[in-house]
Amino acid sequence: MTNEFLIKNSQYFKTDENEEWTEVGTAITNTTPGSISNVVINTTPICPNMSNKEFRQEVMRARDIGAELIKRRIEGLARWDLKEQDRVKFYFARADESTRTVLSHGLPRLLTAMRELVPEKIVRFDSETNRKLSCAVRPDTGDNQAVVCKPDSEKRVIAVYSKFCSSPFGQLWSTCKIKTIIHECTHFTDTFNSEDWVYTDKASGARIFAENHPDQAIRNADNITGYIATFDGVNLT
């Protein structure tokens, strides 16, 4: 066993963005001659269409852009001009002080949660990290993008499915990686504690749901996400 291997696998080693190394755990051993510890490592890539290094870079870029979009909405709420009020009314059917207060309190918490995301906490749905959460692992149906476990919100783990891997990066008029990460972070109990009463990747769908269910829209994940990050014709690459 080389010194390099010992260093790479010490308890102090974290993911290196410049190499294809990932922390897989820590271990201790005794000094009994011939003793062996077997470690089973799942080497399946998080996404089949990219290396784990590329995946980490992409989701962190999506996180950073998402955080910037949240900051813009925080600034818009502070201005509270007609343009911002119209946007709030479009996605929540109301532009009253109550709605503004919910958003003004929730968006800074959401921004903090986004900034707390780290590459090793965005994992495959069937990863050991996700299996250690208190929620049951949901199967990959081919239609779901990602999931979080609300009771374990403080761990900031997002599990992604195969569809997330092929999702566009930044087509803000529809489902994309940037919006999926924002969507999942709204579910954390210390941000918006949002629900999935209805899924809609279009602005028109969010508006219709808000008009028919104004009391629920302010806590529907896709309405909150749409308010933050849906823009017709905008493709961030």
Secondary structure, 3 states (H helix, E strand, C coil): CCHHHHHHCCCCCCCECCCCECCCCCCCCCCCCCCCCCCCCCCCCCCCCCCHHHHHHHHHHHHHHHHHHHHHHHHHHHHCCHHHHHHHHHHHCCCCHHHHHHHHHHHHHHHHHHHHCCHHHEEECCCHHHHCCCCCCCCCCCCCCEECCHHHHHHCCEEECHHHHHCCCCECCCCCHHHHHHHHHHCCCCCCCCECCCCCCCHHHHHHHHHHCHHHHCCEHHHHHHHHHCCCCCECC
